[in-house]
Amino acid sequence: MTTHSETDSSPSEQRRILVEANITREASAAAVNHVVEECVRQNVVVRMVEATVLALHGAKITQRPAPGVSVGDAGSAILDGHEIEIVGSTLAAAEGCELVLVLGGDGTFLRASEYARAANVPVLGVNLGHVGFLAESEVASLPAVVRQIVDRDYHVVNRMTVEATVYLGADLIGTNWALNEVSIEKIERQGVLEATVEVDGRPVSDYGCDGVMVSTPTGSTAYAFSAGGPIVWPELDAMMVVPNNAHALFARPLVVSPSSHVAVEIGTKSQRCLASFDGRRSLSVPEGARVEVAAGSRDVKWVRLDDEPFTDRLVSKFQLPVTGWRGRTDTPRPPGL
């Protein structure tokens, strides 16, 4: 675990944060306006991606951003009477920011994590969606969240990522990374994907399936969970290999070491497929290709606002029944139990 001091700016530097919002949510505009108002009051510059600002009602672009995202290249806009910075939607959008604040659901968080990871700055989620498993707080607590950002009253932990590389013979097709999972999946509805899973250079099993995914602990509550994978506490670094709708007697998920190397080989007469990264980016995976997956070279830095255990979040987000729990007599009970 690392502390927020790693993201501190020197006293002479202008503080700034990147705000990424899901503008389709009803509460989004009010949430963005509140963040901008409070940050401007505390001399913290708010930066937003131009496309997001254009979708906000009442926003006025006063200067278009130049190519690049250095402070000198940023444009400006007026939002609810306050000036903000605007930049283009590039991976460098968070350069020069101390963190990325997400106002939305898990999809918005995954988009914002691309900016945060590229700039090596932490990301903080405030849920405006439904489950919002990746969010650290709910929108009702937004004023307190902004205060903690201003006061730097938070700490930062690292969340593991995975990276996958696709080969066809000796030819490199491409590589990408994921915070939740890389999913190798067939494109057409009919037929099955012929895949062989390998761990650390040794074959494990052939599968006729819809796909095979390799998940991080963070992604274990997402797509991998829906496919029957285990829930893994985020403090544990591991990779989950989860066959998806496999026609096989042995179709159980595997939990492997973070230092392991997983490969999925596609049959030479298999269905056409692709490798999907967090459902946001993809690479084509032709027949006979090989997808190699390993722990990512860079984690995603993750803002924690408190020390709430993952167990309590799991119970709350999934609304798990725990009325029969007695616990030890000297153990504090979570609120509402």
N, C-alpha and C positions, 0 to 999 in steps of 0.2 A: 504494500500500500504506500502511495506517495501522498504528500500533502499539497495544499493549494499554493504553498510558497514557491513551488516550481513554476507556477504560471504568473507570479507577481511581476508587474512592470516596475522599473525604477521610478522614483518620485518625479523625475523630469519628463517621463514619457506620457503621451496622451493615451489614456485607457480607451479601449474599444472592444465591442463584442459583435459577433455576427448573429443576427436573428433570422431564423428560417421558420416560416409559418405555413400551415395548410390553410390557404385562404378560402377553401370550400366549406370550412367549418363555420357555423353561425357565430361562435364566440371568438373567432380569430381576430377580427378587426378591433374589437374592444381590448383584447389581450395585447395585441401589437401596440395599440395606442398607449396603453398603460405602461408597457415596458419603455417605450420611447420617452414618454413624459418623465418618468422617474429617473431614467438614465441621464437625460439632458439636465435634470435638476442636480444630479450628482457629478456632472462633468464627465460622464462616460459616453463616448460616441457610439451610436448604434449604426451598424452597417447591415444592409440587406441586399439580396440579389435583385437585380433590376426587374426580372420577370415577375417576381412576387410583388414588388411595389406597384407595378403597372396594374395588377389585378385587385389592388386594394382601393375601395371606393374613397374618393376624395384626395388621393395622393397626387402630387404634382411634381413631375420631373423638371428640375431647374437646370441640370447639366448632365448630359449623357456621359457614362463612363468611357474612358479611352481603353483601347486594348491593354490588358494587363490589370493587376489589382494592387499595385503599390498605392500608398496614400496619395501620391501625386496623380495617379491615374484614375482614382475613384471619382464618380460623378456625385450628384447631390439631388435631393428631393425634399419637398415639404410635405410632412405628414401630420395632420392634426395640429398645424401651426408650428411644428418643430422641424428643424433641419436634420436630415440623416444622410449617411453615405450610401451610395449604391455602386455595385460592381456587377460585372457580367457573371453568368453562370458557368464558371470554370472551377477546376479542382483547386485553384489558388485563391478562391473567394475568401477564405478565412486567414490568409497571411496577414500578420500584424495584429491579429485579434487575440485576446486572452482566453476566450472560450466561444463556443457556439451554443446558443440558446434555441431550443426547438419548441415550437408551439404547435402541437398537432398530435397525431397518433404514431404508431410504429412505422408506417410507411414514410412519414415525414422525417422521423428519427433516422431511418436508414439512409435517406437522401442526405441529411445533414452530416451524418457520420463520414461520408465521403469527403466533405470539405474539412472536417475536423482531423481526420487521419492524415490527409495530404499536408496539412499545416502543422501536424503534431501538437494540436491543442485539444483540450478536453471538450466533451459535448454533454449538455444537460437538457433533459427532456421534461416538458410540462404537458401533461395529457389533455388534449381537447377531443380525443376520439372515444372509442368504446372501451376495450380492455386496456390498451396502452401499457403493455407489459414492460416496455423499455423505458418508460417515463419514470422520473424520480419523484414527481409531484403531480398533483391535480391542479386544474385551473383555479379552483377556489382558493388555493394557497399561493397564487401568483404574487401578490404584494410581498409576502414573506420571502419568496424565492428571490425576487429582485433585490430585496434588502440584503440577503445573504451574498448575492453576487457583488453588490456594491461594497460590502464589508469584507469580501473574500472569506466568508465564513462557510467554507466547504472543504472537502478533501477529494483527492483524485485517486482512483484505482485504475488498473489496466485490465481490459477485456481482450481475451485471445481472439485472433482472427485465423482464417485459413486461406491458403493460396493454392490455386489449381493451374496446371499447365497441360495443354492439349497437344499431343503429338500424333502425326500420321507417319509411321515408320520413323525415319530420322528427321523428318521435317517438323519444325515448330509451327503450330497453328496460332497459338496465342496463350496468354496468361492473364489471370485476374485474381481478385481477392473477395472475401466475404466476411461480414461480421456474424451473420446467422448461419448460413449454410451455402454450400455449392451443391446443386442438384443436377445430376446427369439424367435427363428424362427424354422419352420419345416424343416426337412431334405429332405423329398421326395417332388418331384414336384407336384404329384397328391394329391387331397384331401385338407382339410383345417385343421388348428390348432384350436382346441377348447380351448379358454382361457377366464378366468374371471379376470377382473382387480379389485383390492381392493386398497383403499387409506385410511390410518390411521384406519385400522381395520373395514372399512365398504365397502360393495360391490358397485361397480360403474356400470359395465355392462359386459355381456357375449359377446364374439366376435367369429365368424368364420373367420379366417384370415390367412395370411401368417406368421404373427408374431406380437409381441409387443416389442417396444423398450423404454427404459428409458434413456433419454439424459441429459447431462449437457449443460450449456450455450455454452461452447466451442464446443460441438458436435452438436449444433443446426444448424451449417452451413454444416454439413457432411451428414451422412446417414439419420438422422432424417429429415433434410431439403428435401431430395429426396423423403421421404415418406409423405410429406405434413405438416411437423411440422413447428412451428414458428421460426423465427430467434430471438434469445435472446441476448441482449448485455451482454458481459462477466462480467461487473461490477455487474450484478444482479445474486445473488445466487438463483437458482431455479432448479427444475427437470421437464422435459417434458416427458409425457407419450404419445407415438405415436403409435396407431394401424397401422399395415402395410397391405394394401390391404384387409381391413375388409369388409365382407358381412354383413353390419348392417346399419340401418338408423342413428344411433348415432355412428359415427366413427371419431369424431373430436379429435384432440390432446388436452391434458390437461396440464396445467401449475400448478405445486403444490409447496408448500413451501419446502425449503431445509431441514426443520426439519420433513417433512412428511415421512411416511413409506409406500412404494408402494409394493404390492404383485401381482404376476401373477400366478394364479392356472391353471394347465393344466388338461383337462378333462381325465377321466379314460379310455376312448376309443378314445383318440385323436391320431393324427399323432405323430410319434417320433420327438423329437426336441432337440435343444441344446441352451445354453446361450453363445453368442459370445461377447467377451470383446474387443472392438476396432478392431474387425476383426482379432485379433492376438492370442487370447487365448480363450479356450472354455471349457465348462462343459456340460456333458450329462444331459439332463432333461427328465426323463422317464415319461410315462403316469401316471397321478395322482400326479405329483410332484408339489411343490410350490416354486416359486422363490421370495425371499424377497429382496428389493432394498432400500437403504438409502444413504444419503450423505456419502462420503468417510471419513475415519478417518484421512487421510493425504492428503492435497492438493498437486498439482504440482506447484513448484516455476517456475516462468516464467519471463525471462529477457525482459524488455522493453528498447529500445534504444532511444525513443523519446516519445512525448506526442501526437502523431497523434491520433485523435479520431477514434473509431471503425467504425463510419459512413463512413468516407473517405476510410477505408480499404474495407468495404463492397462494396461500389460503384466501387472501383478500381478492386477488385478481380472478381466480378461478371459482370463487365462492364455494370453497370446499366445506363439507359438513364436518364440524369438529365439536358438536354439542356433547358428545360422549367423553370428551377429554377431561380428565381430572387433574393430572399433573402432580408434581410434588407440592406439598403444602407450603413450602417456602419459595415457590416459583411465581413471579408476578404474572398475572393473566393479561393477555393483549386486550386492548379496548374492545368492548362489544361482546366479550365472551363471558 
